[in-house]
């Protein structure tokens, strides 16, 4: 079966990650789903930002959880990708809205407005000063769109077992993905994860520890793999029968699969 192509932080190889532009380009490239990381601001908004601090993506010393949305909205989340853009006559022009921090609500609206079904893989980042409030806010937001059931286009992901258990208590039917950082974590995790949970190992661990993929497949687990960017990575996933590949290059993955 052809795996779903999931755009990792949007089409993030060519565009600044987690920006509206990155996600719009991913949809244009034919991505089946969009992946994002979410953090909670000091005034309770979920924003699409991977790192705890803003040094890498906004050239700011601030910490996401200590800042209000209005403060984040004043920062530039795009320039870091191409710091020499002002000197490049061929660099694409950015709409100001494409440079600002992206709220999860705006991303959900973008998906809802798409002219085809586009799914969402939403990772909650932990540890965080707000603990379980992140999952509570996430489920409340998904409920606004009617997306908390088994047929939801959205799924929740985390490396935190507690976070997924919390989300499932709030929305028992919502699809969830237990992300696996290290192969040696699986023997312990397999005893506590839900039978219907999707398992999300990294491509590096699957390559370095072939037994991990073998065990997941023998256990009948649905597998979503991150971050798949090369033809060899994709072939490994196809050999394992994974159902989703999360990639910085969704257009390229679609091209390889279309062959």
Beta strands, then each sheet from edge to edge (+ up, - down):
strand 1: 4-8
strand 2: 33-40
strand 3: 46-48
strand 4: 119-124
strand 5: 154-158
strand 6: 176-180
strand 7: 198-201
strand 8: 224-226
strand 9: 244-247
sheet 1: 3+ 2- 1- 9- 8-
sheet 2: 3+ 2- 4- 5- 6- 7-
end
